Amino acid sequence: MSAIPVGIPAVRVAVIEPGRKPDDGWHAAEIGKAIVFDTEDLDDYRTKNWDSRVYDAMLLIAAVEYCDKVLKRSGLRWTRRFELRLPVHDLAHWQKPDVAGTIVGALKFLTGDDWNIMFTVASVDVERDFSQQSLFEWGDPGRTITPFSDGLDSRAVSAMLAAKGRADRLIRVRVGSKADDRPLRDRRKVPFLNIPFSVKMRQGGGIKESSVRSRGFKFTLLSALAAYLVGTHDIAMPESGQGALGPALVPTSHGYEDYRNHPRFLRKMEDVVQAIFQYPVYFRLPQLWSTKGQTLAAFAAIETDPDEWNRTRSCWQQSRNSSFDGGRRHCGICAACMLRRLSFHSSGVSEPKENYIWEDLGAREFADGAVVGFTKVTRAMQRYSIAGALHLDHLAEMRSSPLRQPRVKRSAWQLAEHLQISTGEAEERLFGLLEQHEKEWKAFMKDLGPKSFVAQWLA
């Protein structure tokens, strides 16, 4: 690693096998302690197509997640520098320039950080027989893989895809942590794959950085592994248009766009999978040109049980900041919650106000919008609320603002290249999405009223 400019956080992380010690100056992430594999869940991935590259790719995902969480970003700069050392079973393969190069390129684009990944020879055998046969057979190109979480888009798109064909042709890769919606071991009707590892920060250290941009790398590569092992090429990503394109369209305070669900990042991950496995996968966004509200409306037309959307989770806040009376709620004011509330409003689907800490966005004073008895109203929460409202408001201005139109046109040109459509079609679709968002946002703000604390901030 080259000399590190003053002010840029940096860390060296060595993933080590059990019982080994890292070299001086390296932060150890020991397999079995910092990175823990679940044998039962790992068994489900062991199809005919299994080989050591699959395990090594999972270890890479976990190591990247560990790095992302262990080093806090500077208050002055977004960028961090990581030097990662990872044991692999086919060293010559992982050291190929196209393999290491595509991985580093995708990570740098996604996280905004500098990455240097070095591979070493692993000594632990992962070619042993597992305790059971996988649930899935290899060579089934008619399957579709989709990431599945507690999120509203995830549940909606999963239901919409299943409604278009046989539900058992859809394999959901469980990327959340909620346990009560996981299927029983008999999963023939609703096939699931769970994350086969967990990342544990060293005792007393905890998670240092909360932005966790590497989640995009984790979800896409795990989904691609499932596609490779099953023998299909189709991966449907559930994000709607505002979530996929909005974070890259609207500049943020730190100046680095969020590409976690953006087609540009997905194309880079296709290159990563091709380099590692010499196998093509195709990430698609079936709701890319729809708002979250339109996606919810389509979901509600299929699913009649309101619990299916009421129990979804959108909030970015940790439970300690969004719990009340012994239960966890959405905060109701972060950018993710604001978009969720906008989608319910625009779709005409009702949702209990008790889902949120901030039950009333129409209140004149910020603190008065929170449920009576909530005692954790802080300036930080207020800043989250302002940022969430501003993001959606700025996104609503993108279509008609002369200052912002060049950015929209540039984005359309980039989308055209990566989606393999004409620039004219990309512009038409993108401006159509922004027009729909603007319409929904204005109607939402009109119902909140000009005296609401949200309207006062935007004014």
Secondary structure as GFF3:
##gff-version 3
##sequence-region A 1 459
A	DSSP	beta_strand	10	16	.	.	.	ID=ss1
A	DSSP	beta_strand	27	30	.	.	.	ID=ss2
A	DSSP	beta_strand	35	37	.	.	.	ID=ss3
A	DSSP	alpha_helix	39	43	.	.	.	ID=ss4
A	DSSP	alpha_helix	52	70	.	.	.	ID=ss5
A	DSSP	beta_strand	81	88	.	.	.	ID=ss6
A	DSSP	alpha_helix	91	94	.	.	.	ID=ss7
A	DSSP	alpha_helix	97	111	.	.	.	ID=ss8
A	DSSP	beta_strand	114	121	.	.	.	ID=ss9
A	DSSP	beta_strand	144	148	.	.	.	ID=ss10
A	DSSP	alpha_helix	152	163	.	.	.	ID=ss11
A	DSSP	three_ten_helix	167	169	.	.	.	ID=ss12
A	DSSP	beta_strand	170	174	.	.	.	ID=ss13
A	DSSP	beta_strand	192	194	.	.	.	ID=ss14
A	DSSP	beta_strand	197	199	.	.	.	ID=ss15
A	DSSP	alpha_helix	215	230	.	.	.	ID=ss16
A	DSSP	beta_strand	234	236	.	.	.	ID=ss17
A	DSSP	alpha_helix	241	249	.	.	.	ID=ss18
A	DSSP	alpha_helix	263	277	.	.	.	ID=ss19
A	DSSP	beta_strand	282	284	.	.	.	ID=ss20
A	DSSP	alpha_helix	292	302	.	.	.	ID=ss21
A	DSSP	alpha_helix	307	310	.	.	.	ID=ss22
A	DSSP	three_ten_helix	319	321	.	.	.	ID=ss23
A	DSSP	beta_strand	323	324	.	.	.	ID=ss24
A	DSSP	beta_strand	327	328	.	.	.	ID=ss25
A	DSSP	alpha_helix	335	347	.	.	.	ID=ss26
A	DSSP	three_ten_helix	353	355	.	.	.	ID=ss27
A	DSSP	three_ten_helix	367	369	.	.	.	ID=ss28
A	DSSP	alpha_helix	379	397	.	.	.	ID=ss29
A	DSSP	alpha_helix	405	419	.	.	.	ID=ss30
A	DSSP	alpha_helix	423	448	.	.	.	ID=ss31
A	DSSP	alpha_helix	453	458	.	.	.	ID=ss32
###
